[in-house]
Amino acid sequence: MQCPQCQSENTRVIDTTHDSHGGIRRRRECEDCNYRFSTYERAISSTPMIIKKDNTREEFDREKLIRGIRISCAKRPVPAAEIDRLAGEVESKLQQMNKLEVPSSLIGDLVIEGLKSMDQIAYIRYAIVYLPLNNLNDILDEINRLLVVKGE
């Protein structure tokens, strides 16, 4: 593993931990400059191709998914670990389906359900783009649905 500080190949593993998504986090130290850094390893599993609304297909992109969730969570008290956890759950559910192709709407549905329980403001932000909320009345109706569910 190359040191991000000095680009030396002379690094060693200090600590290894496993997470619930099948990944391995390794704490490393460069033996040349003593810089410490972390790496994250996870098995590459097959995810299905994503069928977009215009019927084009593209490979599942975890980083693209994380970017979309981060945009919804901008300036909200949502830890980065929660965003990564949600992306991992979505990716895991796609892998468990054992399908070659899935519609992009399925990913949107999984994200929107995760955001609803994570942060309701982030949920509304995502819903404005994902759901057909075309005007303020539609947005207000969705907020009212959230308030009714929360008040039960």
Contact map, one row per residue, 1 for C-alpha under 8 A:
11100000111000000000000000000000000000000000000000000000000000000000000000000000000000000000000000000000000000000000000000000000000000000000000000000000
11110011111000000000000000000000000000000000000000000000000000000000000000000000000000000000000000000000000000000000000000000000000000000000000000000000
11111111111000000000000000000100001010000000000000000000000000000000000000000000000000000000000000000000000000000000000000000000000000000000000000000000
01111110000000000000000000000000000010000000000000000000000000000000000000000000000000000000000000000000000000000000000000000000000000000000000000000000
00111110000000000000000000000000101000000000000000000000000000000000000000000000000000000000000000000000000000000000000000000000000000000000000000000000
00111111000000000000000000000000100000000000000000000000000000000000000000000000000000000000000000000000000000000000000000000000000000000000000000000000
01111111100000000000000000000000000000000000000000000000000000000000000000000000000000000000000000000000000000000000000000000000000000000000000000000000
01100111111000000000000000000101000000000000000000000000000000000000000000000000000000000000000000000000000000000000000000000000000000000000000000000000
11100011111000000000000000000000000000000000000000000000000000000000000000000000000000000000000000000000000000000000000000000000000000000000000000000000
11100001111100000000000000000111000000000000000000000000000000000000000000000000000000000000000000000000000000000000000000000000000000000000000000000000
11100001111110000000000000011111000000000000000000000000000000000000000000000000000000000000000000000000000000000000000000000000000000000000000000000000
00000000011111000000000000011110000000000000000000000000000000000000000000000000000000000000000000000000000000000000000000000000000000000000000000000000
00000000001111110000000001111000000000000000000000000000000000000000000000000000000000000000000000000000000000000000000000000000000000000000000000000000
00000000000111110000000001111000000000000000000000000000000000000000000000000000000000000000000000000000000000000000000000000000000000000000000000000000
00000000000011111000000001110000000000000000000000000000000000000000000000000000000000000000000000000000000000000000000000000000000000000000000000000000
00000000000011111100000111100000000000000000000000000000000000000000000000000000000000000000000000000000000000000000000000000000000000000000000000000000
00000000000000111110000111000000000000000000000000000000000000000000000000000000000000000000000000000000000000000000000000000000000000000000000000000000
00000000000000011111011110000000000000000000000000000000000000000000000000000000000000000000000000000000000000000000000000000000000000000000000000000000
00000000000000001111111110000000000000000000000000000000000000000000000000000000000000000000000000000000000000000000000000000000000000000000000000000000
00000000000000000111111000000000000000000000000000000000000000000000000000000000000000000000000000000000000000000000000000000000000000000000000000000000
00000000000000000011111000000000000000000000000000000000000000000000000000000000000000011001000000000000000000000000000000000000000000000000000000000000
00000000000000000111111100000000000000000110000000000000000000000000000000000000000000000000000000000000000000000000000000000000000000000000000000000000
00000000000000000111111110000000000000011110000000000000000000000000000000000000000000000000000000000000000000000000000000000000000000000000000000000000
00000000000000011110011111000000000000011100000000000000000000000000000000000000000000000000000000000000000000000000000000000000000000000000000000000000
00000000000000011110001111100000000001111000000000000000000000000000000000000000000000000000000000000000000000000000000000000000000000000000000000000000
00000000000011111000000111110000000001111000000000000000000000000000000000000000000000000000000000000000000000000000000000000000000000000000000000000000
00000000000011110000000011111000000111100000000000000000000000000000000000000000000000000000000000000000000000000000000000000000000000000000000000000000
00000000001111100000000001111100000111100000000000000000000000000000000000000000000000000000000000000000000000000000000000000000000000000000000000000000
00000000001111000000000000111110011110000000000000000000000000000000000000000000000000000000000000000000000000000000000000000000000000000000000000000000
00100001011100000000000000011111111100000000000000000000000000000000000000000000000000000000000000000000000000000000000000000000000000000000000000000000
00000000011100000000000000001111111000000000000000000000000000000000000000000000000000000000000000000000000000000000000000000000000000000000000000000000
00000001011000000000000000000111110000000000000000000000000000000000000000000000000000000000000000000000000000000000000000000000000000000000000000000000
00001100000000000000000000000111111000000000000000000000000000000000000000000000000000000000000000000000000000000000000000000000000000000000000000000000
00000000000000000000000000001111111100000000000000000000000000000000000000000000000000000000000000000000000000000000000000000000000000000000000000000000
00101000000000000000000000001110111110000000000000000000000000000000000000000000000000000000000000000000000000000000000000000000000000000000000000000000
00000000000000000000000000111100011111000000000000000000000000000000000000000000000000000000000000000000000000000000000000000000000000000000000000000000
00110000000000000000000000111000001111100000000000000000000000000000000000000000000000000000000000000000000000000000000000000000000000000000000000000000
00000000000000000000000011110000000111110000000000000000000000000000000000000000000000000000000000000000000000000000000000000000000000000000000000000000
00000000000000000000000011110000000011111000000000000000000000000000000000000000000000000000000000000000000000000000000000000000000000000000000000000000
00000000000000000000001111000000000001111100000000000000000000000000000000000000000000000000000000000000000000000000000000000000000000000000000000000000
00000000000000000000001111000000000000111110000000000000000000000000000000000000000000000000000000000000000000000000000000000000000000000000000000000000
00000000000000000000011100000000000000011111000000000000000000000000000000000000000000000000000000000000000000000000000000000000000000000000000000000000
00000000000000000000011000000000000000001111100000000000000000000000000000000000000000000000000000000000000000000000000000000000000000000000000000000000
00000000000000000000000000000000000000000111110000000000000000000000000000000000000000000000000000000000000000000000000000000000000000000000000000000000
00000000000000000000000000000000000000000011111000000000000000000000000000000000000000000000001000000000000000000000000000000000000000000000000000000000
00000000000000000000000000000000000000000001111100000000000000000000000000000000000000000000001000000000000000000000000000000000000000000000000000000000
00000000000000000000000000000000000000000000111110000000001100000000000000000000000000000010011000010000000000000000000000000000000000000000000000000000
00000000000000000000000000000000000000000000011111000000001100000000000000000000000000000000011001111100000000000000000000000000000000000000000000000000
00000000000000000000000000000000000000000000001111100000111100000000000000000000000000000000000000011100000000000000000000000000000000000000000000000000
00000000000000000000000000000000000000000000000111110000111100000000000000000000000000000000000000001111000000000000000000000000000000000000000000000000
00000000000000000000000000000000000000000000000011111011110000000000000000000000000000000000000000001111000000000000000000000000000000000000000000000000
00000000000000000000000000000000000000000000000001111111110000000000000000000000000000000000000000000011100000000000000000000000000000000000000000000000
00000000000000000000000000000000000000000000000000111111000000000000000000000000000000000000000000000011000000000000000000000000000000000000000000000000
00000000000000000000000000000000000000000000000000011111000000000000000000000000000000000000000000000000000000000000000000000000000000000000000000000000
00000000000000000000000000000000000000000000000000111111100000000000000000000000000000000000000000000000000000000000000000000000000000000000000000000000
00000000000000000000000000000000000000000000000000111111110000000000000000000000000000000000000000000000000000000000000000000000000000000000000000000000
00000000000000000000000000000000000000000000000011110011111000000000000000000000000000000000000000000000000000000000000000000000000000000000000000000000
00000000000000000000000000000000000000000000000011110001111100000000000000000000000000000000000000000000000000000000000000000000000000000000000000000000
00000000000000000000000000000000000000000000001111000000111110000000000000000000000000000000000000000000000000000000000000000000000000000000000000000000
00000000000000000000000000000000000000000000001111000000011111000000000000000000000000000000000000000000000000000000000000000000000000000000000000000000
00000000000000000000000000000000000000000000000000000000001111111000000000000000000000000000000000000000000000000000000000000000000000000000000000000000
00000000000000000000000000000000000000000000000000000000000111111100000000000000000000100010000000000000000000000000000000000000000000000000000000000000
00000000000000000000000000000000000000000000000000000000000011111110000000000000000000000000000000000000000000000000000000000000000000000000000000000000
00000000000000000000000000000000000000000000000000000000000011111111000000000000000000000000000000000000000000000000000000000000000000000000000000000000
00000000000000000000000000000000000000000000000000000000000011111111100000000000000000100000000000000000000000000000000000000000000000000000000000000000
00000000000000000000000000000000000000000000000000000000000001111111110000000000001100100000000000000000000000000000000000000000000000000000000000000000
00000000000000000000000000000000000000000000000000000000000000111111111000000000000000000000000000000000000000000000000000000000000000000000000000000000
00000000000000000000000000000000000000000000000000000000000000011111111100000000000000000000000000000000000000000000000000000000000000000000000000000000
00000000000000000000000000000000000000000000000000000000000000001111111110000000001000000000000000000000000000100000000000000100000000000000000000000000
00000000000000000000000000000000000000000000000000000000000000000111111111000000001000000000000000000000000000000000000000000000000000000000000000000000
00000000000000000000000000000000000000000000000000000000000000000011111111000000000000000000000000000000000000000000000000000000000000000000000000000000
00000000000000000000000000000000000000000000000000000000000000000001111111000000000000000000000000000000000000000000000001101100000000000000000000000000
00000000000000000000000000000000000000000000000000000000000000000000111111111100000000000000000000000000000000000000001011000000000000000000000000000000
00000000000000000000000000000000000000000000000000000000000000000000011111110000000000000000000000000000000000000000000001000000000000000000000000000000
00000000000000000000000000000000000000000000000000000000000000000000000011111000000000000000000000000000000000000000000000000000000000000000000000000000
00000000000000000000000000000000000000000000000000000000000000000000000011111100000000000000000000000000000000000000000011000000000000000000000000000000
00000000000000000000000000000000000000000000000000000000000000000000000010111110000000000000000000000000000000000000000000000000000000000000000000000000
00000000000000000000000000000000000000000000000000000000000000000000000010011111011000000000000000000000000000000000011000000000000000000000000000000000
00000000000000000000000000000000000000000000000000000000000000000000000000001111111000000000000000000000000000000000000000000000000000000000000000000000
00000000000000000000000000000000000000000000000000000000000000000000000000000111111100000000000000000000000000000000000000000000000000000000000000000000
00000000000000000000000000000000000000000000000000000000000000000000000000000011111110000000000000000000000000000000000000000000000000000000000000000000
00000000000000000000000000000000000000000000000000000000000000000000000000000111111111000000000000000000000000000000000000000000000000000000000000000000
00000000000000000000000000000000000000000000000000000000000000000100110000000111111111100000000000000000000000000000000000000000000000000000000000000000
00000000000000000000000000000000000000000000000000000000000000000100000000000001111111110000000000000000000000000000000000000000000000000000000000000000
00000000000000000000000000000000000000000000000000000000000000000000000000000000111111111000000000000000000000000000000000000000000000000000000000000000
00000000000000000000000000000000000000000000000000000000000000000000000000000000011111111100000000000000000000100100000000000000000000000000000000000000
00000000000000000000000000000000000000000000000000000000000001001100000000000000001111111110000000000000000000100000000000000000000000000000000000000000
00000000000000000000100000000000000000000000000000000000000000000000000000000000000111111111000000000000000000000000000000000000000000000000000000000000
00000000000000000000100000000000000000000000000000000000000000000000000000000000000011111111100000000000000000000000000000000000000000000000000000000000
00000000000000000000000000000000000000000000000000000000000000000000000000000000000001111111110000000000001001100000000000000000000000000000000000000000
00000000000000000000000000000000000000000000001000000000000001000000000000000000000000111111111000000000000000000000000000000000000000000000000000000000
00000000000000000000100000000000000000000000000000000000000000000000000000000000000000011111111100000000000000000000000000000000000000000000000000000000
00000000000000000000000000000000000000000000000000000000000000000000000000000000000000001111111110000000000000000000000000000000000000000000000000000000
00000000000000000000000000000000000000000000001100000000000000000000000000000000000000000111111111100000000000000000000000000000000000000000000000000000
00000000000000000000000000000000000000000000111100000000000000000000000000000000000000000011111111100000000000000000000000000000000000000000000000000000
00000000000000000000000000000000000000000000000000000000000000000000000000000000000000000001111111000000000000000000000000000000000000000000000000000000
00000000000000000000000000000000000000000000000000000000000000000000000000000000000000000000111111100000000000000000000000000000000000000000000000000000
00000000000000000000000000000000000000000000000100000000000000000000000000000000000000000000011111110000000000000000000000000000000000000000000000000000
00000000000000000000000000000000000000000000000100000000000000000000000000000000000000000000011011111100000000000000000000000000000000000000000000000000
00000000000000000000000000000000000000000000001110000000000000000000000000000000000000000000000001111100000000000000000000000000000000000000000000000000
00000000000000000000000000000000000000000000000111100000000000000000000000000000000000000000000000111110000000000000000000000000000000000000000000000000
00000000000000000000000000000000000000000000000111100000000000000000000000000000000000000000000000111111010000000000000000000000000000000000000000000000
00000000000000000000000000000000000000000000000001111000000000000000000000000000000000000000000000001111111000000000000000000000000000000000000000000000
00000000000000000000000000000000000000000000000001111000000000000000000000000000000000000000000000000111111100000000000000000000000000000000000000000000
00000000000000000000000000000000000000000000000000010000000000000000000000000000000000000000000000000011111110000000000000000000000000000000000000000000
00000000000000000000000000000000000000000000000000000000000000000000000000000000000000000000000000000111111111000000000000000000000000000000000000000000
00000000000000000000000000000000000000000000000000000000000000000000000000000000000000000100000000000011111111100000000000000000000000000000000000000000
00000000000000000000000000000000000000000000000000000000000000000000000000000000000000000000000000000001111111110000000000000000010000000000000000000000
00000000000000000000000000000000000000000000000000000000000000000000000000000000000000000000000000000000111111111000000000000000000000000000000000000000
00000000000000000000000000000000000000000000000000000000000000000000000000000000000000000100000000000000011111111100000000000000000000000000000000000000
00000000000000000000000000000000000000000000000000000000000000000000100000000000000001100100000000000000001111111110000000000000000000000000000000000000
00000000000000000000000000000000000000000000000000000000000000000000000000000000000000000000000000000000000111111111000000100110000000000000000000000000
00000000000000000000000000000000000000000000000000000000000000000000000000000000000000000000000000000000000011111111100000000000000000000000000000000000
00000000000000000000000000000000000000000000000000000000000000000000000000000000000001000000000000000000000001111111110000000000000000000000000000000000
00000000000000000000000000000000000000000000000000000000000000000000000000000000000000000000000000000000000000111111111101100000000000000000000000000000
00000000000000000000000000000000000000000000000000000000000000000000000000000000000000000000000000000000000000011111111101100000000000000000000000000000
00000000000000000000000000000000000000000000000000000000000000000000000000000000000000000000000000000000000000001111111100000000000000000000000000000000
00000000000000000000000000000000000000000000000000000000000000000000000000000100000000000000000000000000000000000111111100000000000000000000000000000000
00000000000000000000000000000000000000000000000000000000000000000000000010000100000000000000000000000000000000000011111111100000000000000000000000000000
00000000000000000000000000000000000000000000000000000000000000000000000000000000000000000000000000000000000000000011111111110000000000000000000001000000
00000000000000000000000000000000000000000000000000000000000000000000000010010000000000000000000000000000000000000000001111111000000000000000000000000000
00000000000000000000000000000000000000000000000000000000000000000000000111010000000000000000000000000000000000000011001111111100000000000000000000000000
00000000000000000000000000000000000000000000000000000000000000000000000100000000000000000000000000000000000000010011001111111110000000000000000000000000
00000000000000000000000000000000000000000000000000000000000000000000000000000000000000000000000000000000000000000000000111111111000000000010011000000000
00000000000000000000000000000000000000000000000000000000000000000000000100000000000000000000000000000000000000000000000011111111100000000000000000000000
00000000000000000000000000000000000000000000000000000000000000000000100100000000000000000000000000000000000000010000000001111111110000000000000000000000
00000000000000000000000000000000000000000000000000000000000000000000000000000000000000000000000000000000000000010000000000111111111110000000000000000000
00000000000000000000000000000000000000000000000000000000000000000000000000000000000000000000000000000000000000000000000000011111111111000010000000000000
00000000000000000000000000000000000000000000000000000000000000000000000000000000000000000000000000000000000000000000000000001111111110000000000000000000
00000000000000000000000000000000000000000000000000000000000000000000000000000000000000000000000000000000000100000000000000000111111100000000000000000000
00000000000000000000000000000000000000000000000000000000000000000000000000000000000000000000000000000000000000000000000000000011111110000000000000000000
00000000000000000000000000000000000000000000000000000000000000000000000000000000000000000000000000000000000000000000000000000011111111000000000000000000
00000000000000000000000000000000000000000000000000000000000000000000000000000000000000000000000000000000000000000000000000000011101111110110000000000000
00000000000000000000000000000000000000000000000000000000000000000000000000000000000000000000000000000000000000000000000000000001000111110110000000000000
00000000000000000000000000000000000000000000000000000000000000000000000000000000000000000000000000000000000000000000000000000000000011111110000000000000
00000000000000000000000000000000000000000000000000000000000000000000000000000000000000000000000000000000000000000000000000000000000011111111000000000000
00000000000000000000000000000000000000000000000000000000000000000000000000000000000000000000000000000000000000000000000000000000000000111111100000000000
00000000000000000000000000000000000000000000000000000000000000000000000000000000000000000000000000000000000000000000000000000000000011111111110000000000
00000000000000000000000000000000000000000000000000000000000000000000000000000000000000000000000000000000000000000000000000010001000011111111111000000000
00000000000000000000000000000000000000000000000000000000000000000000000000000000000000000000000000000000000000000000000000000000000000011111111100000000
00000000000000000000000000000000000000000000000000000000000000000000000000000000000000000000000000000000000000000000000000000000000000001111111110000000
00000000000000000000000000000000000000000000000000000000000000000000000000000000000000000000000000000000000000000000000000010000000000000111111111000000
00000000000000000000000000000000000000000000000000000000000000000000000000000000000000000000000000000000000000000000000000010000000000000011111111100000
00000000000000000000000000000000000000000000000000000000000000000000000000000000000000000000000000000000000000000000000000000000000000000001111111110000
00000000000000000000000000000000000000000000000000000000000000000000000000000000000000000000000000000000000000000000000000000000000000000000111111111000
00000000000000000000000000000000000000000000000000000000000000000000000000000000000000000000000000000000000000000000000100000000000000000000011111111100
00000000000000000000000000000000000000000000000000000000000000000000000000000000000000000000000000000000000000000000000000000000000000000000001111111110
00000000000000000000000000000000000000000000000000000000000000000000000000000000000000000000000000000000000000000000000000000000000000000000000111111111
00000000000000000000000000000000000000000000000000000000000000000000000000000000000000000000000000000000000000000000000000000000000000000000000011111111
00000000000000000000000000000000000000000000000000000000000000000000000000000000000000000000000000000000000000000000000000000000000000000000000001111111
00000000000000000000000000000000000000000000000000000000000000000000000000000000000000000000000000000000000000000000000000000000000000000000000000111111
00000000000000000000000000000000000000000000000000000000000000000000000000000000000000000000000000000000000000000000000000000000000000000000000000011111
